[in-house]
């Protein structure tokens, strides 16, 4: 079974990408823009039904009046401005409302709004990606305590993916924010570059659950409170290796860009210790008896084929019980620990 989350991205949204002050290194800005546009090309090629965009509010509207942990925009359009830039996007209201209903059924209680404005945390990654299709905006509270835990964000992303699957829709998911920065504090010029480098190592390998190790204090101490948006997207994406990844530090913000543009493939993972298959119960019971009952082993050692027949086994199952070969058991899908223990005991008792 393949995931209905076809791909995604984690992208920075520093306001300097729009304002372009002289303090910025323009080569770094262009590098971030160029990579995001390349990621956008890859995501468009996946032809998703919907684009989910997860961003945070910088105390612009969800602050003193109402501060939800999660809020969906369900209106037909969302717009906003920053500096001299104005932006507007259509909203896939039907999908947004469907996700609200599904999440309520899963014991989440997301807020929803029809009129909230879009800020640069959404507009910048969408602009860099080159997105012009209807979107589903999801606000995550990053800046106003108490914020949702990383575990809660990840769980919401998992539920969001299940909701989309229940609706029969494919999607790509964009997480806006990150990495380390401390706007409005004395540490603004001291982002935690070493922490960011260390955190990206497991993410490069597709180990997105590494984000779950970040508690409230660690997120705050390293300037990474916006990674809660990454947590939501990670829950939706699952363990998946990114196709593109880059860390581009600036004096005030470590710009991290990750993109997943390869379509998901069917999961053909088979565990070493599978469940006991219904059609192998008789064989498994016979093996279990040999592993734990001396009298049963005596009967087996006296005449293995007759013992197999007495257990109602024939064909490949009987042959496997007679040989006790690991490969024969594996071919039948037998839990390997039981024949291993049975053979251990048989070899010990064999004359």
C-alpha positions in Angstrom: 0.0 0.0 0.0 1.4 3.4 -1.0 0.9 6.7 0.8 -1.6 9.2 -0.4 0.9 11.9 0.7 2.8 12.1 -2.6 5.6 14.4 -1.4 6.3 17.5 0.5 8.8 20.1 1.6 10.2 21.9 4.7 11.1 25.5 3.7 12.2 28.7 5.5 10.1 31.9 5.5 12.3 34.7 6.8 10.7 38.0 6.1 14.0 39.2 4.6 13.2 37.1 1.5 10.5 39.7 0.6 12.1 42.8 2.1 15.6 42.1 0.9 17.5 44.5 3.2 21.2 45.3 2.6 22.0 43.0 5.6 21.2 39.9 3.5 23.6 37.9 1.5 21.9 37.9 -1.9 23.7 34.8 -3.0 22.3 32.9 -0.1 18.8 34.3 -0.8 19.0 33.2 -4.4 20.3 29.8 -3.5 17.3 29.2 -1.2 14.9 30.5 -3.8 16.4 28.4 -6.6 16.2 25.2 -4.5 12.6 25.8 -3.5 11.6 26.4 -7.1 13.3 23.1 -8.1 11.3 21.4 -5.3 8.2 23.1 -6.6 8.7 21.7 -10.1 9.1 18.2 -8.6 6.0 18.5 -6.5 3.9 19.8 -9.4 5.0 16.7 -11.4 3.4 14.5 -8.8 0.0 16.0 -9.7 -1.6 16.0 -6.2 -5.2 16.7 -5.7 -4.4 19.3 -3.0 -1.5 21.3 -1.5 -1.5 21.4 2.3 0.5 24.4 3.7 1.4 24.3 7.4 2.7 27.6 8.8 2.7 29.6 12.0 1.4 33.0 13.0 3.9 35.5 14.3 1.4 36.9 16.9 -0.3 38.9 14.1 -3.8 37.6 14.7 -3.9 34.4 16.8 -2.5 36.0 20.0 -4.5 38.0 22.6 -8.0 37.3 21.2 -7.7 33.5 20.6 -4.7 31.2 20.3 -5.7 27.8 18.9 -3.1 25.0 18.8 -4.2 24.3 15.2 -6.5 26.2 12.9 -7.6 25.5 9.3 -8.6 28.3 6.9 -11.9 27.1 5.3 -12.9 30.3 3.4 -12.8 30.4 -0.4 -9.8 32.7 -0.5 -6.9 33.8 1.8 -4.8 36.9 1.3 -2.5 39.2 3.1 0.4 41.6 2.7 3.9 42.3 4.0 5.8 45.5 3.3 5.0 46.4 -0.3 4.0 42.8 -1.2 0.4 41.6 -1.4 -0.6 38.0 -2.0 -3.8 36.0 -2.5 -4.6 32.3 -2.9 -7.7 30.3 -3.5 -8.6 27.8 -0.7 -9.8 24.3 -1.3 -12.7 24.8 1.2 -14.3 21.4 0.7 -11.1 19.6 1.6 -10.4 21.9 4.5 -13.8 21.3 6.0 -13.5 17.6 5.4 -10.3 17.5 7.3 -11.8 19.4 10.2 -14.6 16.9 10.4 -12.2 14.0 10.2 -9.9 15.3 12.8 -12.8 15.9 15.1 -13.8 12.3 14.7 -10.2 11.4 15.7 -10.5 13.3 18.9 -8.6 16.4 17.7 -10.4 19.7 18.0 -8.9 22.0 15.4 -10.1 25.6 15.1 -11.3 26.9 11.8 -11.6 30.4 10.3 -13.1 31.8 7.1 -11.4 35.3 7.3 -7.9 35.0 8.9 -5.2 36.7 6.9 -2.2 35.0 5.3 1.1 36.2 6.5 4.6 35.8 5.0 5.1 32.5 6.8 2.7 31.0 4.1 3.3 33.4 1.3 7.1 33.1 1.0 7.4 29.4 0.6 4.4 29.4 -1.8 6.1 32.2 -3.8 9.4 30.3 -3.9 7.7 27.1 -4.9 5.7 28.8 -7.6 2.4 27.5 -6.3 -0.8 28.9 -7.9 -3.4 26.2 -7.2 -6.0 26.1 -4.4 -4.4 25.3 -1.1 -5.4 24.2 2.4 -3.7 26.5 5.0 -3.1 25.1 8.5 -1.9 27.4 11.2 0.2 25.9 14.1 0.7 27.9 17.3 4.5 28.2 17.6 5.1 31.4 19.6 2.4 31.7 22.3 2.7 29.3 25.3 1.3 26.8 25.8 2.2 25.4 22.4 1.3 21.9 21.2 4.0 19.3 21.8 6.0 17.8 19.0 4.2 14.5 19.7 0.9 16.2 19.3 1.9 17.9 16.0 3.2 14.6 14.7 0.0 12.8 15.6 -2.0 15.5 13.9 0.0 15.0 10.7 -0.7 11.2 10.8 -4.4 11.9 11.4 -4.4 14.4 8.5 -3.0 11.8 6.2 -5.7 9.3 7.2 -8.3 12.0 6.6 -7.1 12.6 3.1 -7.0 8.9 2.4 -10.6 8.6 3.7 -11.6 11.4 1.3 -9.8 9.6 -1.6 -7.5 12.6 -2.1 -3.8 12.7 -2.8 -1.7 15.6 -1.4 1.7 17.2 -1.0 2.4 18.9 2.3 4.6 22.0 2.8 5.9 22.9 6.3 7.0 26.5 6.6 9.6 27.6 9.1 13.1 26.7 10.5 15.7 26.4 11.3 17.2 28.1 14.3 16.5 31.8 14.8 15.5 34.1 17.8 13.4 37.0 16.5 13.0 39.8 19.0 15.6 38.5 21.5 19.2 39.2 22.3 20.2 36.0 20.6 18.9 37.1 17.2 22.4 37.2 15.8 23.3 33.8 17.3 21.4 31.0 15.7 22.4 27.5 16.9 24.1 26.2 13.8 25.7 23.1 15.4 22.3 21.9 16.7 20.7 22.3 13.3 23.5 20.4 11.6 23.1 17.5 14.1 19.3 17.4 13.8 19.5 17.3 10.0 21.7 14.1 10.0 18.8 11.7 10.9 16.4 13.6 8.7 18.8 13.1 5.7 18.3 9.4 6.3 14.6 9.6 6.3 14.4 9.3 10.1 11.7 12.0 10.6 10.7 10.6 14.0 13.9 12.2 15.3 11.8 15.4 15.6 9.8 13.7 18.4 12.9 13.9 20.6 12.5 17.7 20.8 10.6 18.8 23.9 9.4 22.4 24.6 12.6 23.4 26.3 14.9 22.1 23.6 12.9 23.8 20.9 13.1 27.1 22.7 16.7 26.9 23.7 17.8 26.2 20.1 15.6 28.8 18.5 13.5 26.1 16.8 10.0 26.6 18.0 8.7 26.7 14.4 9.7 23.1 13.9 6.3 22.2 15.2 5.2 22.8 11.6 7.8 20.3 10.5 6.4 17.9 13.1 2.9 18.0 11.4 4.4 17.4 8.0 6.6 14.7 9.2 3.6 12.8 10.7 1.9 13.0 7.3 5.0 12.0 5.3 6.2 9.1 7.5 9.7 7.8 7.4 10.9 8.9 4.0 14.3 10.0 2.7 14.3 13.6 1.2 15.4 14.0 -2.4 16.9 17.4 -1.8 18.3 19.0 1.4 20.3 22.1 2.1 21.4 24.1 5.1 22.2 27.8 4.2 23.2 29.8 7.4 22.8 33.5 7.6 23.8 35.8 10.5 20.3 35.7 12.0 18.6 32.5 10.6 19.7 29.1 9.5 17.8 28.5 6.3 17.0 24.8 5.9 15.3 23.4 2.8 14.2 19.8 2.4 12.1 18.4 -0.5 10.4 15.0 -1.1 9.6 14.8 -4.8 9.9 11.1 -5.5 6.5 9.3 -5.5 6.1 6.9 -2.6 6.5 3.2 -3.4 4.6 0.3 -2.0 5.9 -0.9 1.3 7.2 -4.4 0.8 8.8 -4.7 4.2 8.5 -8.1 5.7 9.5 -8.5 9.4 11.8 -11.2 10.6 9.1 -12.3 13.0 5.7 -12.3 11.2 2.3 -12.9 12.6 1.1 -16.5 12.8 -0.8 -17.1 9.6 -4.1 -18.7 10.0 -3.3 -21.4 7.4 -0.1 -22.3 9.4 -1.7 -22.8 12.8 -1.5 -26.7 12.7 2.1 -26.6 11.7 2.9 -24.0 14.3 1.2 -26.0 17.0 3.2 -29.1 16.1 6.5 -27.1 16.2 5.5 -25.5 19.5 4.8 -29.0 21.0 8.2 -30.2 19.8 9.9 -27.2 21.4 8.3 -27.6 24.8 7.2 -31.2 25.3 9.7 -34.1 25.6 7.2 -36.8 25.0 6.2 -35.1 21.7 9.9 -35.0 20.7 10.2 -38.7 21.4 7.3 -39.5 19.1 8.8 -37.3 16.4 12.3 -38.8 16.7 10.8 -42.3 16.4 9.2 -41.6 13.0 9.1 -38.0 11.7 6.8 -38.6 8.7 4.3 -40.5 10.9 4.4 -37.7 13.4 3.7 -35.2 10.7 0.7 -37.3 9.5 -0.6 -37.6 13.1 -0.7 -33.8 13.3 -2.8 -33.7 10.1 0.0 -32.3 8.0 0.8 -33.2 4.4 2.6 -31.8 1.4 5.0 -28.9 1.9 4.0 -28.6 5.6 4.8 -32.2 6.3 8.1 -32.0 4.4 9.1 -28.9 6.4 8.3 -30.6 9.7 10.3 -33.6 8.8 13.4 -31.6 7.6 13.1 -28.7 10.1 15.0 -26.7 7.6 14.9 -22.9 8.2 14.5 -22.1 4.5 11.5 -24.4 4.2 9.9 -22.8 7.2 10.6 -19.3 5.9 9.0 -20.2 2.5 5.8 -21.2 4.3 5.8 -18.0 6.3 6.2 -19.7 9.7 7.3 -17.6 12.7 11.0 -18.5 12.7 11.5 -18.6 16.5 9.3 -21.7 16.9 11.0 -24.0 14.5 14.4 -22.7 15.7 13.6 -23.7 19.3 12.0 -27.0 18.1 15.2 -28.0 16.2 17.3 -26.9 19.1 15.5 -29.4 21.3 15.3 -32.1 18.7 19.1 -31.9 18.0 19.7 -32.1 21.8 17.5 -35.2 22.2 18.5 -37.0 19.0 20.4 -40.2 19.7 
